[in-house]
Amino acid sequence: MAWWLTQLLPRILPGAFGGTVQSLTGQGRHRRIDDYLAANPWASLGTGSVLLDLGCGFPPFTTVDVATRFRQWQVIGVDQSFANQATSEATSERDVRPPDNPIRAYEGGNLSFIQAGIGDCLPKADAVRCMNVLMYYDSAFRAQTESWLAGVLRPEGIFLCGVNTQRSFESRYSVYRNENGHLVAREFAFSLDNVRPFSGTPWFAMHDGERETWMLAHLVGILRADDSFRRDYDLRLDKLLNEHRMLERDPDGCLGTPSDPIAGQDWGTTYEQVIVHLESEGFAERAVLVLKATGLNAWRNVAGHIAIDPSARS
């Protein structure tokens, strides 16, 4: 954690890239987010639907993933950084397809790209996905973004935004629907591993009050305040981490490296197995019940994440 805060974090902040947000991508990163899009209860996304992947980054691995999975959709990756990948000037402000721009190599079939950002003129869409972007901006910019998106989304189209790390760990996201020209918050969801995460990502934001970060902190606080849930979750997670040779408790009660740890390259896959195991044992459903007991309208959503109705918070 100390290394992450002092070495990695300064390298991904906007100040390290001239004030811009550097997009970090990877294959399979948004797998559960794609699961959500496939079966979401708020919008019917069928053949011919248009999805804008806003702030998709380069290389656009997550955009390629969604275009490959949903070949019946038209997928458009949108990012201002595409201009930085070209070795010659584009013919217009929004043209990112000169012969020597490497972004063109990813286009084809149902997938295309536009060099643009929030506030620019974009095609009408049935869904807009914007992950790992808005946590860098303040509430005024967030309000401007939502107002702009109300003009980009078609009626009853959805906007999904939040944070999601590799293998869909540490997910937190909001889902809005365009109703009568206004974005209406319909769902906030988060992954079970946020209850006791292993990095600072769940609590990272550049400004006080960042919507998804603060909502996550509120809900995880409720779960951790429930003695029975917290005790059972912590004990079971500790046991699984020990069984998989990932971490173990030392005599002082601190997590440390076991004597025969798994290889570092296997951590991601193994940790995913641990979280799936916890879900299979009903901990996500128990979390839902704890939230319901406080008066929240909570459920387990189509991606398997813990969700609430943000308009009905107690």
Backbone bond lengths (Angstrom), bond angles and torsions (degrees), N, CA, C in turn:
res aa  C-N    CA-C-N  psi(-1)  N-CA   C-N-CA  omega(-1)  CA-C   N-CA-C  phi
1 M - - - 1.461 - - 1.528 110.72 -
2 A 1.346 116.32 -41.43 1.462 119.29 178.59 1.524 110.89 -62.80
3 W 1.330 116.12 -42.40 1.473 119.48 178.03 1.521 110.40 -61.87
4 W 1.336 116.98 -43.47 1.463 121.34 -177.85 1.522 110.72 -60.34
5 L 1.326 116.30 -43.39 1.462 120.73 -176.84 1.526 112.10 -70.16
6 T 1.333 117.13 -37.69 1.464 119.72 -172.79 1.516 114.02 -93.58
7 Q 1.331 117.37 -24.80 1.455 120.01 -175.18 1.535 113.11 -109.08
8 L 1.314 116.41 -53.31 1.464 119.37 -174.79 1.516 112.54 -78.49
9 L 1.339 117.22 -46.40 1.458 120.43 -174.10 1.525 113.68 -55.61
10 P 1.360 119.90 -47.10 1.467 118.47 179.86 1.516 113.51 -61.07
11 R 1.322 116.98 -21.72 1.460 120.45 -177.94 1.526 113.39 -83.06
12 I 1.339 117.66 -11.71 1.463 119.63 179.82 1.522 112.31 -112.17
13 L 1.335 117.95 -1.01 1.458 120.37 178.17 1.519 110.17 -75.56
14 P 1.337 117.49 152.86 1.473 120.27 -178.41 1.524 113.63 -54.15
15 G 1.321 117.97 -33.12 1.453 119.68 -179.01 1.506 113.76 -61.51
16 A 1.334 116.95 -24.02 1.465 120.68 179.57 1.518 111.86 -76.88
17 F 1.320 117.77 -11.66 1.456 121.45 -176.49 1.525 111.21 -128.64
18 G 1.321 116.06 38.98 1.458 120.00 176.62 1.507 113.91 66.48
19 G 1.340 117.88 29.92 1.456 120.85 177.85 1.505 114.73 89.86
20 T 1.320 118.37 -1.07 1.461 121.46 179.27 1.524 109.85 -97.41
21 V 1.331 116.08 162.13 1.457 121.68 176.59 1.521 108.25 -91.76
22 Q 1.316 116.72 121.00 1.457 121.40 179.12 1.518 109.42 -85.05
23 S 1.326 117.06 120.40 1.461 121.05 -177.88 1.524 109.74 -80.52
24 L 1.331 115.81 132.90 1.454 122.23 177.56 1.523 107.66 -111.75
25 T 1.324 116.82 122.42 1.457 120.30 -174.20 1.520 110.08 -125.50
26 G 1.321 115.46 168.08 1.456 121.48 177.06 1.507 109.41 -175.39
27 Q 1.318 116.52 145.87 1.455 120.39 -179.42 1.524 110.81 -61.18
28 G 1.328 115.02 137.89 1.452 120.88 177.17 1.509 114.94 76.83
29 R 1.315 117.40 2.41 1.464 120.29 -175.03 1.526 111.97 -62.11
30 H 1.343 116.81 -39.36 1.459 120.42 -174.75 1.532 111.93 -105.75
31 R 1.338 117.76 31.71 1.464 120.12 -174.51 1.532 111.67 -57.00
32 R 1.339 117.16 -47.16 1.467 118.45 -178.21 1.527 111.35 -73.77
33 I 1.305 117.99 -27.15 1.460 119.87 173.70 1.521 109.23 -65.90
34 D 1.330 116.84 -39.39 1.463 120.41 175.58 1.527 110.60 -65.28
35 D 1.343 116.95 -37.38 1.468 119.89 174.74 1.528 110.24 -57.91
36 Y 1.319 115.26 -41.37 1.461 119.48 -179.98 1.529 111.03 -64.55
37 L 1.328 116.70 -45.99 1.463 119.85 179.53 1.521 111.47 -58.74
38 A 1.325 116.64 -36.85 1.460 120.73 -176.60 1.519 112.72 -64.31
39 A 1.342 117.34 -33.09 1.465 120.21 -172.62 1.515 112.92 -129.69
40 N 1.328 118.04 20.15 1.460 119.96 -175.76 1.534 111.21 -60.48
41 P 1.339 117.86 147.84 1.462 120.58 -176.10 1.523 114.47 -88.59
42 W 1.338 118.70 1.71 1.459 120.82 -170.00 1.513 114.50 -104.51
43 A 1.338 117.41 -21.24 1.468 120.02 -178.43 1.522 109.26 -145.70
44 S 1.307 116.06 143.40 1.456 121.74 177.45 1.525 108.49 -92.01
45 L 1.323 115.95 106.77 1.464 121.32 -178.32 1.523 108.97 -106.28
46 G 1.316 115.72 97.38 1.453 121.08 -177.30 1.512 112.31 -112.53
47 T 1.299 115.42 -161.81 1.459 121.55 -179.75 1.526 110.53 -57.02
48 G 1.321 115.87 130.89 1.456 121.07 179.51 1.513 114.84 89.47
49 S 1.333 118.40 -3.26 1.467 120.38 178.41 1.529 110.41 -64.61
50 V 1.324 115.44 147.25 1.464 121.43 179.53 1.525 108.96 -107.91
51 L 1.342 115.81 125.60 1.461 122.15 176.36 1.522 109.07 -114.34
52 L 1.328 117.14 125.05 1.459 122.24 172.67 1.523 108.11 -98.59
53 D 1.330 116.47 123.11 1.464 121.54 176.24 1.525 106.79 -99.63
54 L 1.322 115.99 93.84 1.464 123.17 -169.50 1.524 110.80 -84.78
55 G 1.348 115.67 124.35 1.459 120.24 -177.01 1.515 111.40 73.34
56 C 1.326 117.01 42.96 1.471 121.54 -171.70 1.520 113.65 -76.73
57 G 1.352 117.31 -19.07 1.449 119.76 176.54 1.519 113.88 79.41
58 F 1.333 114.54 175.12 1.461 121.97 178.68 1.526 108.95 -137.65
59 P 1.318 119.27 133.55 1.465 127.52 -4.75 1.530 111.64 -64.13
60 P 1.329 116.88 147.25 1.470 120.04 -171.41 1.528 113.21 -86.94
61 F 1.323 116.48 55.53 1.459 120.38 -173.27 1.525 112.87 -59.85
62 T 1.335 117.77 -43.99 1.464 119.44 -176.61 1.532 111.33 -68.63
63 T 1.317 117.35 -30.86 1.462 120.78 176.97 1.522 110.55 -71.06
64 V 1.319 116.47 -39.76 1.467 120.30 174.91 1.524 109.87 -61.89
65 D 1.326 117.06 -40.92 1.463 120.68 178.79 1.526 111.54 -57.14
66 V 1.336 116.66 -49.11 1.462 119.58 -175.83 1.526 110.93 -69.72
67 A 1.351 117.89 -34.90 1.468 120.48 178.05 1.521 111.31 -68.67
68 T 1.321 116.61 -34.44 1.463 120.80 178.55 1.523 111.04 -70.74
69 R 1.303 116.20 -38.73 1.469 119.92 -178.73 1.521 112.05 -73.60
70 F 1.341 116.94 -39.67 1.467 120.66 -176.10 1.528 109.34 -113.10
71 R 1.308 115.54 72.92 1.475 120.33 -176.18 1.520 112.13 -68.48
72 Q 1.343 117.13 -15.81 1.459 120.34 178.93 1.529 111.70 -82.88
73 W 1.336 117.75 -7.91 1.456 122.18 177.98 1.519 110.53 -97.57
74 Q 1.322 116.04 160.85 1.457 122.05 168.35 1.524 107.22 -99.53
75 V 1.305 117.30 114.95 1.463 122.70 -175.72 1.528 109.24 -106.77
76 I 1.337 115.52 129.21 1.464 121.30 -179.22 1.524 108.72 -125.01
77 G 1.317 116.50 116.38 1.450 121.20 175.18 1.523 110.12 -83.66
78 V 1.321 116.44 134.14 1.470 121.56 -175.53 1.525 108.84 -127.25
79 D 1.353 116.85 125.87 1.458 119.67 178.10 1.524 109.04 -163.18
80 Q 1.325 115.57 140.93 1.455 119.93 176.57 1.517 112.30 -73.00
81 S 1.313 118.40 -21.93 1.460 121.52 -173.94 1.517 113.34 -74.41
82 F 1.337 118.21 -10.07 1.452 119.29 -178.63 1.525 112.02 -58.34
83 A 1.323 116.90 -31.77 1.458 120.26 180.00 1.524 111.04 -60.71
84 N 1.331 116.03 -31.33 1.464 120.17 -178.63 1.516 112.49 -73.46
85 Q 1.346 117.09 -13.45 1.461 119.87 -179.40 1.522 112.30 -89.46
86 A 1.339 117.00 -13.36 1.457 120.37 -177.21 1.521 110.80 -86.49
87 T 1.329 115.46 149.65 1.465 120.18 176.06 1.517 111.49 -103.67
88 S 1.330 116.36 0.90 1.455 120.89 173.43 1.513 108.70 -140.58
89 E 1.339 117.27 163.17 1.456 121.30 -175.62 1.518 111.17 -72.58
90 A 1.341 116.72 142.21 1.460 121.26 173.12 1.518 108.96 -70.77
91 T 1.336 116.78 156.86 1.450 120.70 -177.29 1.513 112.75 -77.01
92 S 1.334 119.00 -16.60 1.455 122.72 174.96 1.504 107.92 -151.97
93 E 1.348 116.73 173.31 1.458 120.58 -174.73 1.515 112.46 -60.07
94 R 1.341 117.41 -34.74 1.465 120.32 -175.66 1.519 112.75 -105.46
95 D 1.312 118.71 3.79 1.456 121.50 179.51 1.522 108.90 -90.00
96 V 1.314 117.09 114.73 1.465 120.09 -179.50 1.526 110.31 -114.68
97 R 1.326 117.43 30.41 1.448 118.97 -172.14 1.526 114.18 -121.92
98 P 1.327 119.64 38.25 1.452 117.97 171.12 1.519 109.09 -64.79
99 P 1.327 119.79 155.16 1.456 121.77 -173.97 1.528 114.14 -54.64
100 D 1.334 117.45 -31.11 1.454 119.08 -174.99 1.529 112.41 -100.88
101 N 1.319 118.30 18.39 1.463 119.75 174.24 1.521 107.78 -91.36
102 P 1.338 118.17 117.64 1.471 120.11 -174.33 1.516 114.79 -64.68
103 I 1.354 118.61 -15.97 1.462 119.10 178.76 1.517 110.97 -61.89
104 R 1.345 116.80 -26.84 1.458 120.43 -177.83 1.531 112.16 -64.56
105 A 1.321 116.45 -26.51 1.458 119.91 -178.56 1.522 112.17 -63.96
106 Y 1.337 116.99 -20.98 1.462 120.72 -178.23 1.523 112.29 -91.41
107 E 1.326 118.23 -10.01 1.462 120.99 -176.71 1.522 111.62 -78.98
108 G 1.314 114.60 160.35 1.449 120.17 176.60 1.512 111.31 143.93
109 G 1.328 115.54 149.94 1.456 119.78 179.02 1.511 111.42 61.41
110 N 1.316 116.66 -115.46 1.473 122.40 -176.61 1.519 112.53 -98.39
111 L 1.341 118.62 15.60 1.456 121.64 -174.40 1.525 111.71 -124.20
112 S 1.329 115.79 127.81 1.466 121.49 176.33 1.524 108.64 -143.36
113 F 1.339 115.88 171.52 1.465 120.80 -176.02 1.517 110.87 -136.46
114 I 1.326 114.79 148.72 1.457 122.53 178.04 1.523 108.49 -132.22
115 Q 1.318 116.13 131.91 1.460 120.02 173.00 1.526 107.97 -82.77
116 A 1.309 116.54 106.53 1.467 121.47 -177.50 1.518 107.91 -166.85
117 G 1.323 115.18 173.79 1.456 120.38 179.18 1.507 110.90 -143.09
118 I 1.305 116.39 -173.07 1.453 122.15 179.42 1.519 109.76 -62.61
119 G 1.334 115.38 129.16 1.457 121.19 -178.72 1.505 114.04 100.28
120 D 1.335 118.06 -15.06 1.461 121.38 -179.90 1.527 110.84 -81.00
121 C 1.308 115.39 167.23 1.466 121.31 177.59 1.522 108.98 -77.03
122 L 1.339 116.33 122.93 1.457 121.69 -178.70 1.524 110.17 -131.22
123 P 1.342 117.53 159.80 1.463 120.04 176.60 1.526 111.23 -62.38
124 K 1.317 116.98 153.28 1.457 121.29 174.48 1.529 109.45 -63.46
125 A 1.322 116.32 142.95 1.459 120.11 -175.07 1.517 110.87 -135.23
126 D 1.334 115.32 155.48 1.460 122.01 174.12 1.523 111.15 -91.55
127 A 1.325 116.26 -21.07 1.465 121.38 178.40 1.519 108.71 -151.71
128 V 1.320 115.79 142.40 1.458 122.36 174.43 1.526 107.21 -127.26
129 R 1.327 115.06 128.88 1.460 121.09 176.45 1.523 108.41 -114.56
130 C 1.324 116.41 131.11 1.468 121.10 -179.03 1.525 108.03 -140.69
131 M 1.324 116.70 95.53 1.459 121.43 -175.44 1.522 110.96 -108.58
132 N 1.344 115.24 141.60 1.467 122.79 173.77 1.532 112.54 61.48
133 V 1.320 116.62 36.66 1.465 121.36 -179.44 1.526 111.22 -126.26
134 L 1.327 117.69 -56.25 1.462 120.97 -169.70 1.524 113.74 -69.45
135 M 1.315 118.26 -14.92 1.470 119.97 177.57 1.527 111.86 -65.56
136 Y 1.327 116.73 -14.19 1.464 120.75 -179.91 1.531 113.04 -86.29
137 Y 1.349 117.69 -9.32 1.459 120.31 -169.73 1.527 111.90 -116.87
138 D 1.334 115.46 161.85 1.459 120.32 -176.95 1.527 111.02 -85.13
139 S 1.343 115.31 176.75 1.464 120.78 -174.77 1.522 112.40 -66.12
140 A 1.339 117.87 -31.82 1.468 120.27 178.79 1.523 110.31 -65.02
141 F 1.334 116.93 -43.24 1.464 120.23 178.05 1.522 110.66 -66.01
142 R 1.328 116.57 -37.21 1.461 120.21 178.43 1.527 110.23 -61.86
143 A 1.335 117.52 -43.32 1.461 121.03 179.17 1.522 110.96 -63.91
144 Q 1.328 117.37 -40.20 1.464 120.96 177.38 1.524 110.87 -63.71
145 T 1.324 115.88 -39.30 1.463 120.49 179.42 1.520 111.18 -63.01
146 E 1.327 116.30 -45.03 1.459 119.76 -179.02 1.529 111.32 -65.83
147 S 1.328 116.55 -39.11 1.467 119.71 177.40 1.524 110.80 -63.42
148 W 1.320 116.93 -42.45 1.471 121.26 178.76 1.527 110.86 -64.65
149 L 1.336 116.99 -42.11 1.459 120.39 -178.12 1.524 112.67 -65.90
150 A 1.323 117.42 -27.69 1.461 120.12 177.27 1.525 110.82 -60.73
151 G 1.345 116.40 -25.24 1.455 120.34 176.62 1.507 113.80 -90.59
152 V 1.333 116.96 -15.26 1.473 121.64 178.99 1.522 110.82 -89.40
153 L 1.327 116.76 -39.74 1.461 120.88 -177.88 1.522 111.59 -76.38
154 R 1.292 115.99 141.62 1.455 120.85 171.68 1.525 109.38 -72.76
155 P 1.338 118.41 161.24 1.469 120.21 178.11 1.521 111.49 -52.53
156 E 1.327 116.26 132.36 1.456 125.49 -178.35 1.518 113.16 67.03
157 G 1.334 117.05 14.46 1.454 120.21 171.27 1.518 110.20 -74.55
158 I 1.325 117.20 162.14 1.460 120.56 -175.82 1.527 111.78 -118.34
159 F 1.329 114.04 150.15 1.459 123.31 174.99 1.519 107.96 -120.98
160 L 1.328 116.77 123.26 1.452 122.27 -179.68 1.521 108.33 -118.04
161 C 1.337 116.91 123.19 1.459 119.86 -177.44 1.516 110.34 -142.88
162 G 1.309 116.02 152.45 1.456 120.14 178.66 1.507 111.23 158.32
163 V 1.317 115.74 -146.78 1.463 122.62 -175.63 1.521 108.84 -130.77
164 N 1.329 115.18 141.47 1.452 120.69 -178.32 1.525 107.15 -155.48
165 T 1.333 118.29 126.91 1.448 120.66 -178.38 1.524 110.15 -102.91
166 Q 1.317 116.35 -171.49 1.462 120.69 -176.17 1.522 111.41 -56.83
167 R 1.337 114.89 141.94 1.469 122.92 -179.03 1.530 112.13 60.48
168 S 1.323 116.73 22.00 1.463 123.17 179.98 1.519 112.39 62.53
169 F 1.348 117.03 30.23 1.453 120.24 172.44 1.523 109.42 -76.17
170 E 1.322 115.77 158.25 1.461 123.26 169.75 1.540 111.79 50.64
171 S 1.318 115.16 46.33 1.463 121.78 -178.99 1.521 111.00 -83.81
172 R 1.312 115.55 140.42 1.459 122.82 169.09 1.516 106.72 -150.05
173 Y 1.312 117.60 129.67 1.463 118.98 -175.32 1.523 111.43 -157.43
174 S 1.332 113.47 152.94 1.459 122.15 175.97 1.519 108.94 -110.67
175 V 1.320 115.71 149.44 1.465 121.74 176.91 1.521 108.40 -125.00
176 Y 1.329 115.93 125.30 1.458 123.37 179.47 1.528 109.03 -117.04
177 R 1.334 115.20 152.37 1.464 120.30 173.40 1.521 109.21 -123.57
178 N 1.322 115.25 139.79 1.457 121.01 178.98 1.530 108.60 -78.97
179 E 1.322 115.78 107.90 1.458 121.54 -179.01 1.524 109.37 -122.96
180 N 1.336 115.27 113.79 1.469 121.97 179.97 1.526 112.18 56.07
181 G 1.336 115.43 38.85 1.458 119.89 175.65 1.507 114.83 82.21
182 H 1.339 117.53 11.11 1.463 121.30 178.56 1.531 109.44 -132.04
183 L 1.328 116.64 144.16 1.451 120.44 176.03 1.524 109.52 -81.66
184 V 1.320 115.78 124.08 1.462 122.21 -179.64 1.519 108.51 -112.79
185 A 1.337 117.12 124.37 1.459 121.69 179.70 1.521 110.00 -69.31
186 R 1.333 116.03 121.18 1.458 120.81 -177.26 1.520 113.26 -110.31
187 E 1.327 117.04 -25.13 1.465 118.30 -174.50 1.525 109.92 -158.76
188 F 1.325 115.27 142.04 1.456 121.45 166.11 1.518 106.31 -124.62
189 A 1.332 117.27 134.38 1.456 120.44 -175.79 1.524 110.54 -138.37
190 F 1.331 114.95 156.05 1.459 119.79 177.78 1.525 109.70 -151.86
191 S 1.325 116.13 155.78 1.456 121.65 -179.02 1.519 110.83 -83.78
192 L 1.322 115.72 153.37 1.464 122.41 -174.64 1.524 111.91 -60.55
193 D 1.331 118.32 -33.80 1.465 120.58 -175.24 1.529 113.01 -64.72
194 N 1.338 117.79 -14.48 1.460 120.43 176.08 1.536 112.68 -66.78
195 V 1.322 117.01 -18.07 1.467 119.95 -179.68 1.527 110.16 -60.52
196 R 1.334 116.64 -36.66 1.462 120.68 175.00 1.521 108.08 -147.73
197 P 1.328 117.30 79.56 1.469 121.37 -173.04 1.530 111.92 -77.32
198 F 1.336 115.29 167.83 1.457 121.20 -179.43 1.519 112.83 -112.61
199 S 1.311 117.14 12.23 1.466 120.01 173.64 1.526 108.26 -143.48
200 G 1.316 116.25 175.58 1.455 120.47 178.83 1.508 113.56 -87.05
201 T 1.343 117.69 0.05 1.463 120.97 -175.45 1.526 113.81 -56.78
202 P 1.343 120.22 -42.23 1.465 118.88 -178.71 1.516 114.10 -59.24
203 W 1.324 118.11 -23.17 1.465 120.96 -175.85 1.524 111.84 -110.95
204 F 1.334 116.80 12.00 1.456 119.79 -177.72 1.526 111.42 -89.16
205 A 1.317 116.27 128.12 1.462 123.37 171.19 1.521 106.59 -158.58
206 M 1.329 115.53 155.51 1.464 119.98 -177.24 1.521 112.85 -88.41
207 H 1.347 117.24 -14.37 1.464 120.22 -175.05 1.520 109.97 -139.15
208 D 1.337 116.15 146.09 1.454 120.84 174.07 1.528 110.53 -58.88
209 G 1.325 115.22 141.99 1.457 119.72 175.48 1.507 115.02 80.75
210 E 1.330 118.56 7.56 1.474 119.68 178.07 1.528 108.37 -54.91
211 R 1.308 116.40 127.35 1.459 121.45 -160.81 1.526 114.19 -58.94
212 E 1.329 117.21 -53.36 1.461 119.38 -176.12 1.535 111.77 -68.90
213 T 1.329 117.18 -37.77 1.463 120.43 -179.31 1.524 110.80 -65.14
214 W 1.333 116.54 -45.25 1.458 120.15 -177.90 1.524 111.17 -69.72
215 M 1.327 117.58 -37.51 1.459 120.05 177.56 1.522 110.58 -64.77
216 L 1.330 117.20 -42.43 1.455 120.85 178.02 1.523 110.53 -60.71
217 A 1.336 116.92 -45.42 1.466 120.25 -179.94 1.529 111.02 -59.96
218 H 1.325 116.60 -40.22 1.469 120.83 179.55 1.526 110.86 -63.22
219 L 1.333 116.80 -46.06 1.465 119.89 -175.02 1.526 111.86 -74.41
220 V 1.329 117.52 -40.58 1.461 119.32 176.71 1.529 109.77 -64.64
221 G 1.328 117.13 -33.66 1.458 120.10 175.64 1.518 112.19 -60.34
222 I 1.339 116.39 -39.99 1.464 120.59 176.83 1.529 110.36 -62.74
223 L 1.332 116.52 -45.27 1.462 120.66 -177.92 1.526 111.77 -65.59
224 R 1.329 116.76 -42.60 1.458 120.06 -178.25 1.529 111.71 -72.27
225 A 1.330 116.58 -21.78 1.469 119.98 178.32 1.521 112.32 -79.27
226 D 1.340 117.33 -12.62 1.455 120.96 176.91 1.526 107.98 -85.38
227 D 1.330 116.75 106.72 1.464 121.35 -171.78 1.522 113.08 -57.21
228 S 1.318 116.77 -42.94 1.453 120.54 -177.51 1.527 111.24 -65.31
229 F 1.337 116.41 -47.43 1.461 119.92 -179.29 1.525 110.49 -64.11
230 R 1.338 116.14 -46.30 1.461 119.74 -177.17 1.530 110.74 -61.54
231 R 1.316 117.04 -45.99 1.464 120.84 -178.35 1.525 111.09 -61.24
232 D 1.330 116.51 -49.52 1.466 119.94 -177.66 1.529 111.32 -64.98
233 Y 1.331 116.45 -41.93 1.463 119.95 -179.06 1.528 110.35 -64.34
234 D 1.324 117.29 -46.65 1.456 120.74 -177.26 1.528 111.77 -64.11
235 L 1.331 116.40 -44.03 1.451 119.60 -179.83 1.526 111.79 -63.49
236 R 1.320 116.11 -42.86 1.477 119.32 -178.43 1.524 111.03 -69.93
237 L 1.330 117.50 -40.97 1.458 120.08 178.14 1.525 110.36 -63.03
238 D 1.324 117.18 -44.13 1.461 120.03 178.49 1.528 111.24 -58.66
239 K 1.324 116.47 -43.06 1.466 120.05 -178.80 1.527 111.21 -64.20
240 L 1.333 116.89 -42.75 1.466 120.15 -179.91 1.526 111.27 -66.73
241 L 1.318 117.32 -40.58 1.459 120.27 177.95 1.522 110.94 -62.26
242 N 1.329 115.98 -36.91 1.453 120.56 177.95 1.529 111.01 -70.16
243 E 1.336 117.01 -44.48 1.464 120.68 -179.22 1.527 111.93 -62.02
244 H 1.320 116.78 -33.03 1.463 120.94 -179.44 1.532 112.27 -91.55
245 R 1.320 117.09 8.64 1.469 123.21 177.00 1.525 111.93 57.69
246 M 1.326 115.31 41.21 1.458 120.23 178.54 1.529 110.67 -99.31
247 L 1.334 116.90 -53.99 1.461 122.88 -179.49 1.522 108.93 -146.91
248 E 1.333 115.93 156.25 1.460 120.25 174.75 1.520 109.44 -146.28
249 R 1.335 115.92 155.37 1.456 121.51 179.41 1.530 109.95 -80.32
250 D 1.322 115.99 133.84 1.462 118.81 174.82 1.533 109.06 -89.84
251 P 1.325 118.44 175.42 1.475 120.34 -176.83 1.527 113.96 -58.68
252 D 1.341 117.19 -22.68 1.465 120.03 178.83 1.525 112.49 -86.95
253 G 1.346 116.45 -0.26 1.459 120.15 179.16 1.510 114.75 88.47
254 C 1.331 117.39 7.97 1.467 120.84 -179.86 1.523 110.39 -95.31
255 L 1.337 116.06 146.80 1.460 120.35 176.02 1.516 109.48 -75.20
256 G 1.329 115.68 134.39 1.457 120.25 178.46 1.512 111.06 -144.75
257 T 1.323 116.28 174.87 1.457 122.11 -178.84 1.526 110.02 -76.29
258 P 1.332 118.79 131.98 1.469 120.83 178.34 1.526 111.12 -71.06
259 S 1.305 116.41 169.98 1.466 120.57 -177.99 1.520 112.70 -68.30
260 D 1.335 117.37 -27.02 1.466 121.26 179.81 1.533 109.43 -127.76
261 P 1.324 118.89 66.63 1.468 121.27 -173.98 1.525 112.31 -69.32
262 I 1.320 115.16 156.41 1.461 120.02 174.29 1.527 108.88 -69.75
263 A 1.317 116.12 162.18 1.461 120.80 179.40 1.524 109.83 -66.24
264 G 1.311 116.31 144.97 1.459 120.94 -178.31 1.510 113.43 -55.84
265 Q 1.355 117.10 -37.09 1.464 119.69 -178.09 1.525 112.95 -69.71
266 D 1.340 116.57 -12.73 1.464 120.31 179.89 1.524 112.63 -95.89
267 W 1.322 117.45 -2.24 1.457 120.75 -174.96 1.525 112.28 -60.81
268 G 1.338 116.38 -47.62 1.461 120.07 -176.11 1.514 112.50 -60.19
269 T 1.338 116.20 -49.57 1.461 120.64 -179.53 1.521 111.57 -62.70
270 T 1.336 115.79 -42.12 1.461 119.96 -177.72 1.525 111.34 -68.94
271 Y 1.317 116.69 -41.41 1.463 119.68 179.41 1.531 110.39 -64.08
272 E 1.317 116.85 -36.89 1.464 119.89 175.91 1.526 110.20 -60.20
273 Q 1.328 116.83 -40.97 1.460 120.52 178.16 1.524 111.18 -63.09
274 V 1.324 116.34 -38.61 1.463 120.84 179.02 1.523 110.82 -62.13
275 I 1.341 116.77 -46.65 1.464 120.45 -178.74 1.526 111.03 -66.03
276 V 1.323 117.08 -41.76 1.467 120.80 177.46 1.532 109.73 -60.94
277 H 1.333 116.52 -38.82 1.466 120.86 178.04 1.527 110.41 -62.71
278 L 1.320 117.10 -44.94 1.467 120.44 178.28 1.522 111.17 -61.41
279 E 1.328 116.54 -40.28 1.470 120.27 177.57 1.524 110.41 -63.27
280 S 1.333 116.73 -42.06 1.467 120.47 -178.01 1.522 111.75 -65.83
281 E 1.333 116.85 -23.86 1.457 121.17 178.64 1.523 113.07 -87.65
282 G 1.338 116.17 3.32 1.462 119.68 171.97 1.510 116.06 93.08
283 F 1.339 118.82 12.82 1.458 119.30 -177.76 1.531 112.13 -71.06
284 A 1.326 118.17 -30.30 1.471 119.24 176.17 1.526 110.45 -66.67
285 E 1.345 116.30 -42.50 1.464 120.06 177.55 1.526 110.93 -64.33
286 R 1.335 117.15 -38.24 1.468 119.61 177.77 1.528 110.99 -64.48
287 A 1.339 115.90 -38.26 1.464 119.30 177.72 1.521 110.51 -62.17
288 V 1.326 116.32 -40.43 1.468 120.54 177.79 1.522 110.54 -60.40
289 L 1.317 116.98 -43.45 1.469 120.69 -179.63 1.530 111.37 -64.65
290 V 1.339 117.04 -38.16 1.460 120.12 178.01 1.527 110.00 -62.94
291 L 1.317 116.98 -43.26 1.465 120.80 179.88 1.522 110.87 -66.90
292 K 1.315 116.60 -39.66 1.468 119.97 178.24 1.522 111.13 -61.91
293 A 1.321 116.26 -35.44 1.462 120.29 -177.87 1.524 112.21 -64.67
294 T 1.337 117.39 -18.37 1.463 120.93 177.74 1.525 111.75 -92.92
295 G 1.338 117.30 2.70 1.460 121.02 178.94 1.504 114.54 98.58
296 L 1.340 118.13 2.61 1.461 121.08 179.20 1.528 110.59 -81.02
297 N 1.314 116.12 147.95 1.461 122.18 170.84 1.521 106.54 -86.32
298 A 1.339 116.72 100.35 1.461 121.86 -173.09 1.519 110.49 -123.11
299 W 1.325 116.04 154.40 1.455 121.87 177.92 1.524 109.26 -161.14
300 R 1.306 116.79 171.25 1.457 122.27 172.04 1.525 107.21 -99.12
301 N 1.320 116.80 120.23 1.470 119.18 -170.16 1.526 112.25 -83.06
302 V 1.338 115.68 -176.74 1.461 121.34 -172.63 1.516 112.82 -67.70
303 A 1.337 118.49 -15.79 1.464 121.71 175.63 1.520 111.81 -93.97
304 G 1.340 116.81 0.52 1.449 121.15 -178.39 1.512 113.95 86.79
305 H 1.333 117.20 5.13 1.460 121.16 -179.22 1.529 110.91 -87.82
306 I 1.331 115.28 161.62 1.466 122.01 177.67 1.520 107.83 -82.38
307 A 1.327 117.84 127.27 1.466 121.45 -173.09 1.519 111.06 -130.75
308 I 1.335 114.62 153.52 1.453 120.58 173.26 1.527 109.48 -136.92
309 D 1.314 115.03 162.21 1.468 121.68 171.01 1.521 106.69 -86.61
310 P 1.348 118.60 109.15 1.477 119.76 -175.81 1.509 113.48 -68.18
311 S 1.313 118.77 -17.19 1.455 121.01 179.41 1.513 112.42 -81.87
312 A 1.342 115.75 -8.21 1.471 119.21 -176.07 1.515 111.33 -118.01
313 R 1.334 117.57 29.20 1.461 120.45 179.09 1.524 110.17 -66.35
314 S 1.326 115.49 140.55 1.471 120.52 178.56 1.502 109.82 -79.15
